[in-house]
Structure formats: C-alpha cells, structure tokens
C-alpha cells in the first residue's frame, strides 16, 4: 500500500542546478549548486522527517559557493571537492554543523565535475576538467586517478597519483564502487565514446582499466549516457536519466538502465 507524505519547503529554498547530494548515516544533504551561471551558492540543506511529514532544514553554509563539485562520505562527515576558486577541499562535521577548510597543494586548480569515491575508506579523485592559464576557452581533461589523504587533526590534504589512462579523461560521468572495482560510466572527453568504452572498469590495486561493452540492444536504447546518476538499492544499481542539449539541434535524454552488481559481463576488452 502506497502513501503520500507532505514535504514542507521553506520560501528560502530556491531551485538550483549542479548541486551535490549525499546520504550519511541515514541523513540526506543537498550541498551547493547555482541559480545563475557562474555563481556557486554556499547553502547546505538537510532533508529529514519531522513527525508525519518531511521537510528541508537549512544547515551551516560552506565557506564558499560551489558548483560542479563532488562529495563523498569521510568518517562521519562529508568531504567536498572542487567547484570553487577558494578552498579545494572542505570537510563538513555533521555532528557539530561545522565546516573545516583543508590546506594542501595540487598541480591544478579549479577542477570541475571530477568525482570523489570512497572505496573501503580509501578516497580517490578522478576525471573532471580544468582551465589552462585561467582561460575560459582553453581547458584540459584530467586523466589521472589520485588517492586523497586527509588529516583532520592538521586540517590538511595530500594527493598521490595512483594511475593514469586516457580513457579516464572525462566530464559529465558517474562512478560506482562495486565492492572490488570502480565503474566509470558515461560522460564526454576528447573522443566520442561508443558501446565498447562508454563504461570502463578500474582495478585500483592492479592499476588496470578494462572496458565493459554494452550489447547492441542496450546501446540502441541508451545512445547517450552523459550527466547520469547512479542509485543503489539492495545490491542493485540503476543508471538514471542524464542527457544533452544543443540549442541548434534539440535535446536527447537518457533512460533508466539496470547495472547487475557482481554479475560478470559477457566480455571485457583491454583499453
């Protein structure tokens, strides 16, 4: 039997795009985003249940606005990276409702739409694009996977290069941890991805990359996998929506595609 729960949305909660969402210990948060181009917002909202209704409740804002950023759980808080000209990494202490800026150095600044992923408490950063010499028209895709080491006591971070591969240089993709490998799904890069390399599998221990080919029927039904998201429920993952818009030729939208966790693909290809 289905039921409907009212959701209280305060007038201060405005529509936004390019925000990041995360669930930590059964608490759901919406972080950052933008309302107008080029201006990230610093807002943090928690979606929670209050009696018989659900509501959005505003939390302590970030130290800066962020857009096209990435988040992952670290300890009992949220680690945030990118999407700002200010601090590269910040950590949100959920218990104290406090944001902690982390100091460190990386070889690039302003990496957009990269992905953080927590693999058994090891944090990795991959993908995204960065502008060259502060030029909006010149940019490069990041093809390196970095291990992220966090020291909350010293309020610092350190990046260590783990592996590099040209097929990892993507933007608008999503990542999923299967429990043993990382799936990198969709996105765009310097080349047009096809049904053989739209999805690739990373083994971070062996430092190998292999493609997971899509069969003809699946590829024909899902010809574009850009800006999608992965939703995981009871050991089953679903690739949800995404799409692309061209103001001259129209738009195309992705569908919903199941990902069998633990199921062996029919074949893998070395890339």
C-alpha positions as CSV (number, residue, x, y, z in Angstrom):
1,X,0.0,0.0,0.0
2,X,1.4,3.3,-1.1
3,X,1.1,6.5,0.9
4,X,1.8,10.2,0.3
5,X,3.8,12.3,2.8
6,X,3.7,16.1,2.6
7,X,7.0,17.9,2.2
8,X,7.5,21.3,3.7
9,X,9.6,23.5,1.6
10,X,10.5,26.9,3.1
11,X,10.4,30.0,0.9
12,X,14.2,30.4,1.3
13,X,14.7,27.1,-0.5
14,X,15.2,28.0,-4.2
15,X,15.5,25.9,-7.3
16,X,19.1,25.2,-8.4
17,X,21.2,23.0,-10.7
18,X,24.6,21.4,-10.4
19,X,24.2,20.7,-6.7
20,X,25.6,17.6,-5.0
21,X,23.6,15.3,-2.8
22,X,24.7,12.6,-0.3
23,X,23.4,10.4,2.4
24,X,25.5,9.8,5.6
25,X,24.2,7.6,8.4
26,X,20.6,7.9,7.1
27,X,20.8,11.7,6.9
28,X,20.4,13.3,3.4
29,X,22.1,16.5,2.4
30,X,21.9,18.8,-0.6
31,X,25.1,20.9,-1.0
32,X,25.8,23.9,-3.2
33,X,24.8,24.4,-6.8
34,X,23.9,27.5,-8.7
35,X,20.8,29.6,-9.7
36,X,22.6,31.7,-12.3
37,X,25.6,30.8,-14.5
38,X,29.0,31.3,-12.9
39,X,27.8,31.9,-9.3
40,X,28.0,29.0,-7.0
41,X,25.9,29.1,-3.8
42,X,27.1,28.1,-0.3
43,X,23.9,26.7,1.0
44,X,23.6,23.3,2.8
45,X,20.1,21.7,3.3
46,X,19.2,18.6,5.1
47,X,16.1,16.6,4.0
48,X,14.6,14.9,7.1
49,X,11.4,13.5,8.6
50,X,9.5,15.5,11.2
51,X,6.6,13.5,12.6
52,X,4.4,12.6,9.7
53,X,5.9,15.0,7.2
54,X,9.2,15.6,5.5
55,X,11.0,18.9,5.4
56,X,14.0,20.8,4.2
57,X,16.1,22.3,7.0
58,X,19.0,24.7,6.4
59,X,22.3,24.0,7.9
60,X,25.5,26.0,8.4
61,X,26.7,27.2,4.9
62,X,30.0,26.3,3.3
63,X,33.0,28.7,3.4
64,X,32.4,29.4,-0.2
65,X,29.9,28.8,-3.0
66,X,30.4,25.7,-5.1
67,X,29.1,24.4,-8.4
68,X,30.0,21.3,-10.4
69,X,31.7,20.0,-7.2
70,X,31.8,16.4,-5.8
71,X,31.1,14.9,-2.4
72,X,31.7,11.6,-0.6
73,X,31.4,10.4,2.9
74,X,34.6,10.6,5.1
75,X,34.3,9.3,8.7
76,X,31.0,10.7,10.0
77,X,31.0,13.8,7.8
78,X,31.1,15.0,4.2
79,X,34.2,15.6,2.1
80,X,33.7,18.2,-0.6
81,X,36.0,19.0,-3.5
82,X,36.1,21.5,-6.4
83,X,33.6,23.9,-7.9
84,X,35.2,27.0,-6.2
85,X,38.0,29.4,-6.6
86,X,38.6,29.2,-2.8
87,X,39.4,26.1,-0.8
88,X,39.8,22.9,-2.9
89,X,38.8,20.5,-0.1
90,X,36.4,21.1,2.8
91,X,35.0,18.7,5.4
92,X,31.6,19.0,7.0
93,X,31.3,17.8,10.6
94,X,27.7,16.8,10.7
95,X,27.6,16.4,14.5
96,X,28.8,20.0,15.2
97,X,27.4,21.5,12.0
98,X,30.8,23.0,11.2
99,X,32.8,23.3,8.0
100,X,36.6,22.8,8.1
101,X,38.8,24.1,5.3
102,X,41.7,21.7,4.4
103,X,45.1,23.0,3.3
104,X,47.2,21.3,0.7
105,X,48.6,21.5,-2.8
106,X,47.7,20.0,-6.2
107,X,49.0,20.5,-9.7
108,X,45.8,22.0,-10.9
109,X,43.2,24.5,-9.6
110,X,39.5,24.8,-10.3
111,X,38.9,21.2,-11.4
112,X,35.3,20.9,-12.5
113,X,33.0,17.9,-12.4
114,X,35.5,15.5,-11.1
115,X,34.4,12.6,-8.9
116,X,35.3,11.6,-5.3
117,X,34.7,8.0,-4.4
118,X,35.1,6.1,-1.1
119,X,36.4,2.6,-1.6
120,X,36.6,0.8,1.8
121,X,37.6,4.1,3.4
122,X,40.2,4.9,0.7
123,X,39.3,8.1,-1.0
124,X,40.1,8.6,-4.7
125,X,39.6,11.6,-7.1
126,X,39.3,11.1,-10.8
127,X,38.1,12.8,-14.0
128,X,36.9,16.3,-14.5
129,X,38.4,19.2,-16.5
130,X,40.5,22.3,-15.6
131,X,41.1,25.5,-17.4
132,X,44.6,26.4,-18.7
133,X,46.2,29.7,-17.7
134,X,42.9,31.0,-16.3
135,X,41.4,30.9,-19.8
136,X,37.7,30.0,-20.2
137,X,38.3,28.8,-23.8
138,X,41.3,26.6,-23.1
139,X,40.9,23.6,-20.9
140,X,42.2,20.0,-20.4
141,X,40.6,16.8,-19.1
142,X,42.2,15.1,-16.1
143,X,43.3,11.5,-16.9
144,X,44.9,10.8,-13.6
145,X,43.5,8.9,-10.6
146,X,44.6,10.4,-7.3
147,X,44.5,8.9,-3.8
148,X,43.3,11.6,-1.3
149,X,44.8,11.5,2.1
150,X,43.0,13.6,4.8
151,X,44.4,14.7,8.1
152,X,41.6,16.3,10.1
153,X,43.8,17.0,13.1
154,X,46.1,19.0,11.0
155,X,43.3,20.2,8.7
156,X,45.2,19.2,5.6
157,X,45.0,17.0,2.5
158,X,47.6,15.4,0.2
159,X,47.1,14.0,-3.3
160,X,49.1,11.0,-4.5
161,X,49.0,9.9,-8.2
162,X,47.8,6.3,-8.5
163,X,47.4,5.6,-12.2
164,X,46.8,7.4,-15.5
165,X,44.9,6.4,-18.6
166,X,43.5,8.5,-21.5
167,X,40.0,6.9,-21.3
168,X,39.6,8.3,-17.7
169,X,39.8,11.9,-19.0
170,X,36.1,12.6,-18.8
171,X,33.5,15.1,-17.9
172,X,29.8,14.5,-17.0
173,X,30.3,10.9,-16.0
174,X,29.4,9.0,-12.8
175,X,31.3,6.4,-10.7
176,X,30.2,3.4,-8.8
177,X,32.0,1.2,-6.3
178,X,31.1,-2.5,-6.8
179,X,33.0,-3.6,-3.7
180,X,36.0,-4.7,-5.7
181,X,36.3,-2.4,-8.7
182,X,35.3,1.1,-9.7
183,X,32.9,1.5,-12.7
184,X,33.3,4.8,-14.6
185,X,30.1,5.3,-16.6
186,X,29.4,7.6,-19.5
187,X,30.5,11.3,-19.9
188,X,32.3,13.1,-22.7
189,X,36.0,13.6,-23.4
190,X,38.3,14.4,-26.3
191,X,36.8,11.4,-28.2
192,X,33.3,10.2,-28.8
193,X,32.7,7.1,-26.6
194,X,31.0,4.1,-28.1
195,X,29.4,0.9,-26.8
196,X,32.8,-0.6,-26.1
197,X,34.2,2.1,-23.9
198,X,31.3,4.1,-22.5
199,X,31.6,2.0,-19.4
200,X,35.1,1.1,-18.1
201,X,36.2,-0.9,-15.1
202,X,39.1,0.3,-12.9
203,X,41.0,-2.1,-10.7
204,X,42.9,0.3,-8.4
205,X,45.0,-2.5,-6.8
206,X,46.3,-3.9,-10.2
207,X,46.1,-0.4,-11.7
208,X,44.3,-1.7,-14.8
209,X,41.5,-0.4,-17.0
210,X,39.2,-2.6,-18.9
211,X,36.1,-1.8,-20.9
212,X,32.7,-3.3,-20.2
213,X,30.9,-3.5,-23.6
214,X,27.2,-2.9,-23.9
215,X,25.2,-5.3,-26.1
216,X,23.6,-3.9,-29.2
217,X,20.1,-3.7,-27.8
218,X,21.1,-1.8,-24.6
219,X,23.3,0.6,-26.7
220,X,20.4,1.3,-29.1
221,X,18.0,2.1,-26.3
222,X,20.6,4.2,-24.4
223,X,22.6,6.0,-27.0
224,X,23.6,8.9,-24.7
225,X,25.0,8.4,-21.1
226,X,26.0,11.9,-20.0
227,X,25.2,13.6,-16.7
228,X,23.5,10.5,-15.4
229,X,23.4,9.4,-11.8
230,X,23.7,6.0,-10.1
231,X,21.1,4.9,-7.5
232,X,21.9,1.8,-5.5
233,X,19.2,-0.2,-3.7
234,X,19.6,-3.7,-2.2
235,X,22.7,-4.7,-4.2
236,X,21.1,-3.5,-7.4
237,X,22.3,-0.3,-9.1
238,X,20.3,1.8,-11.6
239,X,21.7,4.3,-14.0
240,X,19.2,7.2,-14.1
241,X,18.5,9.7,-16.9
242,X,21.0,12.2,-18.0
243,X,21.1,13.8,-21.4
244,X,22.4,16.6,-23.6
245,X,21.1,19.8,-25.1
246,X,22.1,21.6,-28.3
247,X,20.3,24.9,-28.8
248,X,20.6,24.4,-32.6
249,X,19.5,20.7,-32.9
250,X,17.4,20.0,-29.9
251,X,17.9,17.6,-27.0
252,X,18.1,13.9,-26.1
253,X,17.6,12.2,-22.8
254,X,18.8,9.1,-21.2
255,X,16.6,6.3,-19.8
256,X,16.9,4.1,-16.8
257,X,19.3,1.2,-17.0
258,X,20.0,-1.6,-14.5
259,X,23.5,-2.5,-13.5
260,X,24.0,-6.0,-12.2
261,X,26.4,-5.8,-9.2
262,X,28.5,-8.9,-9.1
263,X,27.3,-10.2,-12.4
264,X,30.1,-10.9,-14.8
265,X,29.8,-9.1,-18.2
266,X,29.8,-11.2,-21.3
267,X,33.2,-9.9,-22.1
268,X,35.8,-7.3,-21.2
269,X,38.2,-5.6,-23.5
270,X,41.6,-4.2,-22.8
271,X,41.8,-0.4,-23.4
